[in-house]
Amino acid sequence: MSVSPASASSCKRKLPCGPSKFTFYLHNTVYNPAVDNRNYFNSIYSLPPNISFPNPFSFGVRNTFEDPLTEGPSNTSKSLGKAQGFYVLNSFTEYTLFHIFTANITEGKHKGIINIFGQVREVDPVRYLTVVGGTGDFLGARGLASSTLVEIDHTPPAKWTLSFDLDLYY
């Protein structure tokens, strides 16, 4: 069997694979003007859509965030970097969120960006998102991001911690 020149690869280098398992914790604090936490927030909600009918599940509201990532569940755990992205509440009948974000890992053994994408139901105990790519040590990563709620505090300003367990393939 011969290989045609058009299908032959010119790349002779084999790229190293990153970790197959990776865990991080995301810490979110929402901006709330009622308690004036402008000096210590990392996410903010957009205004609700201009609609004239009841919107009990905040359909169309967006949250943009830049959350610290750590290697442990405490916000004082060793820093790994930050998550940057947004989610949109996208259901009229339940709290579902469409997420798009990057986990920018700048500290620790592995460094690079992990791209995460998907829709989750807020009531699910484990929420599954898709890893759709990466850079650095995570170059070409794809796989599953399983997220669970570690802690939530509804007292203004609202705060929560999520764990992300990633199963990665290269």
Contacts in CASP RR format, 6 or more apart in sequence:
PFRMAT RR
TARGET T0000
AUTHOR 0000-0000-0000
METHOD contacts of the structure
MODEL  1
MSVSPASASSCKRKLPCGPSKFTFYLHNTVYNPAVDNRNYFNSIYSLPPN
ISFPNPFSFGVRNTFEDPLTEGPSNTSKSLGKAQGFYVLNSFTEYTLFHI
FTANITEGKHKGIINIFGQVREVDPVRYLTVVGGTGDFLGARGLASSTLV
EIDHTPPAKWTLSFDLDLYY
15 139 0 8 1.000
15 170 0 8 1.000
17 170 0 8 1.000
18 110 0 8 1.000
18 137 0 8 1.000
18 138 0 8 1.000
18 139 0 8 1.000
18 141 0 8 1.000
18 168 0 8 1.000
18 170 0 8 1.000
19 110 0 8 1.000
19 137 0 8 1.000
19 168 0 8 1.000
20 167 0 8 1.000
20 168 0 8 1.000
20 169 0 8 1.000
21 165 0 8 1.000
21 166 0 8 1.000
21 167 0 8 1.000
21 168 0 8 1.000
22 110 0 8 1.000
22 114 0 8 1.000
22 138 0 8 1.000
22 166 0 8 1.000
22 168 0 8 1.000
23 71 0 8 1.000
23 163 0 8 1.000
23 164 0 8 1.000
23 165 0 8 1.000
23 166 0 8 1.000
24 69 0 8 1.000
24 70 0 8 1.000
24 71 0 8 1.000
24 80 0 8 1.000
24 103 0 8 1.000
24 105 0 8 1.000
24 163 0 8 1.000
24 164 0 8 1.000
24 166 0 8 1.000
25 69 0 8 1.000
25 70 0 8 1.000
25 71 0 8 1.000
25 72 0 8 1.000
25 73 0 8 1.000
25 77 0 8 1.000
25 150 0 8 1.000
25 161 0 8 1.000
25 162 0 8 1.000
25 163 0 8 1.000
25 164 0 8 1.000
26 67 0 8 1.000
26 68 0 8 1.000
26 69 0 8 1.000
26 83 0 8 1.000
26 103 0 8 1.000
26 161 0 8 1.000
26 162 0 8 1.000
26 163 0 8 1.000
26 164 0 8 1.000
27 42 0 8 1.000
27 67 0 8 1.000
27 68 0 8 1.000
27 69 0 8 1.000
27 70 0 8 1.000
27 75 0 8 1.000
27 159 0 8 1.000
27 160 0 8 1.000
27 161 0 8 1.000
28 42 0 8 1.000
28 43 0 8 1.000
28 65 0 8 1.000
28 67 0 8 1.000
28 159 0 8 1.000
28 160 0 8 1.000
28 161 0 8 1.000
28 162 0 8 1.000
29 37 0 8 1.000
29 40 0 8 1.000
29 41 0 8 1.000
29 42 0 8 1.000
29 43 0 8 1.000
29 157 0 8 1.000
29 158 0 8 1.000
29 159 0 8 1.000
30 41 0 8 1.000
30 43 0 8 1.000
30 44 0 8 1.000
30 45 0 8 1.000
30 63 0 8 1.000
30 157 0 8 1.000
30 158 0 8 1.000
30 159 0 8 1.000
31 37 0 8 1.000
31 38 0 8 1.000
31 41 0 8 1.000
31 43 0 8 1.000
31 44 0 8 1.000
31 45 0 8 1.000
31 157 0 8 1.000
32 41 0 8 1.000
32 156 0 8 1.000
32 157 0 8 1.000
32 158 0 8 1.000
34 156 0 8 1.000
35 156 0 8 1.000
35 157 0 8 1.000
37 157 0 8 1.000
41 157 0 8 1.000
42 65 0 8 1.000
42 66 0 8 1.000
42 67 0 8 1.000
42 68 0 8 1.000
43 63 0 8 1.000
43 64 0 8 1.000
43 65 0 8 1.000
43 66 0 8 1.000
43 67 0 8 1.000
44 63 0 8 1.000
44 64 0 8 1.000
44 65 0 8 1.000
45 61 0 8 1.000
45 62 0 8 1.000
45 63 0 8 1.000
46 61 0 8 1.000
46 62 0 8 1.000
46 63 0 8 1.000
46 64 0 8 1.000
47 61 0 8 1.000
48 55 0 8 1.000
48 58 0 8 1.000
48 60 0 8 1.000
48 61 0 8 1.000
49 55 0 8 1.000
49 59 0 8 1.000
49 60 0 8 1.000
49 61 0 8 1.000
55 92 0 8 1.000
57 89 0 8 1.000
57 91 0 8 1.000
57 92 0 8 1.000
57 93 0 8 1.000
57 94 0 8 1.000
57 95 0 8 1.000
58 89 0 8 1.000
58 95 0 8 1.000
59 89 0 8 1.000
59 90 0 8 1.000
59 91 0 8 1.000
59 92 0 8 1.000
60 88 0 8 1.000
60 89 0 8 1.000
60 90 0 8 1.000
61 88 0 8 1.000
61 89 0 8 1.000
62 86 0 8 1.000
62 87 0 8 1.000
62 88 0 8 1.000
62 89 0 8 1.000
63 86 0 8 1.000
63 87 0 8 1.000
63 88 0 8 1.000
64 85 0 8 1.000
64 86 0 8 1.000
65 83 0 8 1.000
65 84 0 8 1.000
65 85 0 8 1.000
65 86 0 8 1.000
65 101 0 8 1.000
66 82 0 8 1.000
66 83 0 8 1.000
66 84 0 8 1.000
66 85 0 8 1.000
67 82 0 8 1.000
67 83 0 8 1.000
67 84 0 8 1.000
68 75 0 8 1.000
68 79 0 8 1.000
68 81 0 8 1.000
68 82 0 8 1.000
69 79 0 8 1.000
69 80 0 8 1.000
69 81 0 8 1.000
69 82 0 8 1.000
69 83 0 8 1.000
69 103 0 8 1.000
69 104 0 8 1.000
69 105 0 8 1.000
70 77 0 8 1.000
70 78 0 8 1.000
70 79 0 8 1.000
70 80 0 8 1.000
71 77 0 8 1.000
71 78 0 8 1.000
71 80 0 8 1.000
71 108 0 8 1.000
72 78 0 8 1.000
73 150 0 8 1.000
73 151 0 8 1.000
73 161 0 8 1.000
73 163 0 8 1.000
75 161 0 8 1.000
78 107 0 8 1.000
78 108 0 8 1.000
79 107 0 8 1.000
80 105 0 8 1.000
80 106 0 8 1.000
80 107 0 8 1.000
80 108 0 8 1.000
81 103 0 8 1.000
81 104 0 8 1.000
81 105 0 8 1.000
81 106 0 8 1.000
81 107 0 8 1.000
82 104 0 8 1.000
82 106 0 8 1.000
83 101 0 8 1.000
83 102 0 8 1.000
83 103 0 8 1.000
83 104 0 8 1.000
84 101 0 8 1.000
84 102 0 8 1.000
84 104 0 8 1.000
85 99 0 8 1.000
85 100 0 8 1.000
85 101 0 8 1.000
85 102 0 8 1.000
86 99 0 8 1.000
86 100 0 8 1.000
86 101 0 8 1.000
87 97 0 8 1.000
87 98 0 8 1.000
87 99 0 8 1.000
87 100 0 8 1.000
87 101 0 8 1.000
88 97 0 8 1.000
88 98 0 8 1.000
89 95 0 8 1.000
89 96 0 8 1.000
89 97 0 8 1.000
90 96 0 8 1.000
90 97 0 8 1.000
90 98 0 8 1.000
90 119 0 8 1.000
94 121 0 8 1.000
94 122 0 8 1.000
94 123 0 8 1.000
95 121 0 8 1.000
95 122 0 8 1.000
95 123 0 8 1.000
96 119 0 8 1.000
96 120 0 8 1.000
96 121 0 8 1.000
96 122 0 8 1.000
97 119 0 8 1.000
97 120 0 8 1.000
97 122 0 8 1.000
98 118 0 8 1.000
98 119 0 8 1.000
99 116 0 8 1.000
99 117 0 8 1.000
99 118 0 8 1.000
99 119 0 8 1.000
99 120 0 8 1.000
99 129 0 8 1.000
100 116 0 8 1.000
100 117 0 8 1.000
100 118 0 8 1.000
101 115 0 8 1.000
101 116 0 8 1.000
102 113 0 8 1.000
102 114 0 8 1.000
102 115 0 8 1.000
102 116 0 8 1.000
103 113 0 8 1.000
103 114 0 8 1.000
103 116 0 8 1.000
103 164 0 8 1.000
104 112 0 8 1.000
104 113 0 8 1.000
105 111 0 8 1.000
105 112 0 8 1.000
105 113 0 8 1.000
105 114 0 8 1.000
105 137 0 8 1.000
105 138 0 8 1.000
106 112 0 8 1.000
110 137 0 8 1.000
110 138 0 8 1.000
111 136 0 8 1.000
111 137 0 8 1.000
112 134 0 8 1.000
112 135 0 8 1.000
112 136 0 8 1.000
112 137 0 8 1.000
112 138 0 8 1.000
113 134 0 8 1.000
113 135 0 8 1.000
113 136 0 8 1.000
113 138 0 8 1.000
114 131 0 8 1.000
114 133 0 8 1.000
114 134 0 8 1.000
114 138 0 8 1.000
114 141 0 8 1.000
114 166 0 8 1.000
115 131 0 8 1.000
115 132 0 8 1.000
115 133 0 8 1.000
115 134 0 8 1.000
116 129 0 8 1.000
116 130 0 8 1.000
116 131 0 8 1.000
116 132 0 8 1.000
116 145 0 8 1.000
116 164 0 8 1.000
117 129 0 8 1.000
117 130 0 8 1.000
117 132 0 8 1.000
118 129 0 8 1.000
118 130 0 8 1.000
120 127 0 8 1.000
120 128 0 8 1.000
120 129 0 8 1.000
120 147 0 8 1.000
121 127 0 8 1.000
125 148 0 8 1.000
125 149 0 8 1.000
126 146 0 8 1.000
126 147 0 8 1.000
126 148 0 8 1.000
127 146 0 8 1.000
127 147 0 8 1.000
127 148 0 8 1.000
128 144 0 8 1.000
128 145 0 8 1.000
128 146 0 8 1.000
128 147 0 8 1.000
129 144 0 8 1.000
129 145 0 8 1.000
129 147 0 8 1.000
130 142 0 8 1.000
130 143 0 8 1.000
130 144 0 8 1.000
130 145 0 8 1.000
131 141 0 8 1.000
131 142 0 8 1.000
131 143 0 8 1.000
131 144 0 8 1.000
131 145 0 8 1.000
131 166 0 8 1.000
131 168 0 8 1.000
132 142 0 8 1.000
133 140 0 8 1.000
133 141 0 8 1.000
133 142 0 8 1.000
134 140 0 8 1.000
134 141 0 8 1.000
138 168 0 8 1.000
139 170 0 8 1.000
140 170 0 8 1.000
141 168 0 8 1.000
141 169 0 8 1.000
141 170 0 8 1.000
142 168 0 8 1.000
142 169 0 8 1.000
142 170 0 8 1.000
143 166 0 8 1.000
143 167 0 8 1.000
143 168 0 8 1.000
143 169 0 8 1.000
144 166 0 8 1.000
144 167 0 8 1.000
145 164 0 8 1.000
145 165 0 8 1.000
145 166 0 8 1.000
146 164 0 8 1.000
146 165 0 8 1.000
146 166 0 8 1.000
146 167 0 8 1.000
147 162 0 8 1.000
147 163 0 8 1.000
147 164 0 8 1.000
147 165 0 8 1.000
148 162 0 8 1.000
148 163 0 8 1.000
149 160 0 8 1.000
149 161 0 8 1.000
149 162 0 8 1.000
150 160 0 8 1.000
150 161 0 8 1.000
150 162 0 8 1.000
150 163 0 8 1.000
151 159 0 8 1.000
151 160 0 8 1.000
151 161 0 8 1.000
152 158 0 8 1.000
152 159 0 8 1.000
152 160 0 8 1.000
152 161 0 8 1.000
153 159 0 8 1.000
153 160 0 8 1.000
END
